[in-house]
Amino acid sequence: MSDNPKSLFEHIIELRSVLINSACAIMISMVLCYLTIDSIFDFITKPLTEILKSSGQSGKLIYTSISEIFSTHLRIAFYSSLTLCFPYIILQFWKFVRPALADHENKVIIRIIFAASILFVAGSAFAFYIVIPHLFAMFIEHNSNFANFLPRIGENVSFIILLVFVFGLSFQMPLLILALDRLKILRVSTMKKLWREVILVIVVLSAIVTPPDAFSMFFLATPLILLFIISILICRDTNNKKC
């Protein structure tokens, strides 16, 4: 921890520097992503195009406005750059708060950042490689009996990006439960008694944050319930070791 505390103005200057560095990194990365946007676009839409081809369709997406492709490419470039720059942004904010933390607190923060990154990647990969292909397959197979499916670029790319980020953020639940227990805001023993209410909250939140269909809600709620159970067991074992 620093022996010479800085003034409020100095902290504001440092925070401004962090925000500027983060914004510049995102902008530079966004330009680089846009230069390779075709490869990124093919990768993101691969779950949908492969299902379309397997169902006998061309595998091409359509657009209904002149600016739709351009705006979709910008959206993809932004979220791709945000994902690439996420470790750098976290590092910048950690450097900002590091002087105010003790050595053992810094070690805890590093572990939390590492665990959060792993959980985010795990949640995003689960959504991209398991949830999204199954959802598209079910929807296309069901709707093919009624009409031809002509997928729009903007809507479907937004759908994929939304699910990837929602699952990535939702997989932070173990860290949230651990933090609530350590800060004595909500003890594990209390969560165990209220497990029915917690599961109900998970189901309701899953229905709110996912697209309006039962399959998306099911695919999000199921791993979150499992993560809740695992988190309770981990926190209980940790607390027993401290006793």
C-alpha positions, -999 to +999 in steps of 0.1 A: +000+000+000+013+035-008+028+055+020+021+088+003-016+092-004-025+111-036-049+139-039-084+135-054-072+154-085-043+131-090-066+101-088-089+117-114-059+123-137-049+086-133-084+074-139-087+095-170-054+080-183-069+045-177-100+053-196-081+070-225-057+040-228-086+015-227-105+035-254-075+038-276-068+001-273-104-007-283-103+017-313-070+003-326-082-032-321-115-024-338-097-011-369-076-043-370-107-065-366-125-046-393-096-053-417-102-090-412-140-087-408-147-113-435-129-141-415-145-130-382-180-128-398-176-163-413-165-177-379-194-160-360-221-171-385-206-206-390-231-223-366-260-210-386-246-214-421-236-250-414-271-259-402-286-242-433-264-262-456-272-294-438-310-287-442-305-283-480-304-245-482-277-223-497-262-212-463-263-176-473-278-148-452-299-120-465-301-082-458-330-059-463-314-025-460-285-009-477-266-002-444-273-035-427-241-052-437-220-022-428-236-017-394-234-055-387-197-055-396-191-025-372-209-043-344-189-074-349-156-054-350-166-036-318-175-067-298-144-086-312-121-057-302-138-055-268-132-092-262-095-090-273-089-059-252-107-072-221-075-085-204-057-052-211-086-031-198-087-052-166-050-048-162-053-010-166-079-008-138-059-032-116-029-009-119-051+020-109-063+004-077-032-016-069-014+011-048-044+012-024-043-026-018-022-047+004+000-075-010-024-103+000-053-083-015-035-079-048-029-116-049-067-122-044-075-097-071-052-115-096-068-148-088-103-133-092-094-118-126-079-151-138-110-171-126-134-146-141-116-148-175-117-186-174-154-187-165-162-161-192-144-181-219-161-213-207-196-197-208-190-181-242-177-214-256-206-233-242-230-209-258-212-208-292-204-245-297-234-262-279-263-239-272-264-219-305-261-248-329-288-268-311-311-237-310-307-230-347-312-267-356-344-269-335-359-237-349-350-244-385-363-280-384-395-269-368-401-239-390-392-257-423-426-274-423-444-240-425-422-216-445-388-211-460-363-196-436-345-165-449-321-154-421-313-117-419-277-108-412-283-082-386-308-101-365-290-134-364-255-119-357-270-099-329-287-131-316-254-149-316-234-121-299-261-116-273-261-153-263-223-155-262-220-125-239-250-135-217-236-169-211-201-156-205-213-131-179-237-156-163-209-181-157-195-156-132-220-169-106-195-190-086-174-158-080-205-138-071-216-165-045-180-167-031-179-129-028-213-127-011-202-153+014-167-138+021-182-103+026-209-118+049-236-103+028-253-136+021-239-167+038-238-201+022-259-216+050-286-191+042-284-199+004-287-236+012-319-230+031-333-208+003-323-231-026-358-232-040-360-194-041-326-192-057-335-216-084-367-197-091-346-165-094-322-182-118-351-194-140-367-160-140-335-141-148-327-167-176-361-160-191-354-122-190-319-120-204-323-147-231-344-144-263-381-151-258-381-188-262-382-218-238-351-235-253-327-205-246-340-202-211-335-239-205-300-239-219-290-210-196-309-220-165-296-256-164-258-248-162-265-219-138-283-242-114-254-267-116-229-239-111-250-227-080-248-262-065-210-265-072-204-230-058-223-239-026-202-271-022-169-252-028-178-225-003-188-250+023-156-270+019-136-238+021-154-227+053-148-261+068-111-259+062-110-225+080-127-239+110 
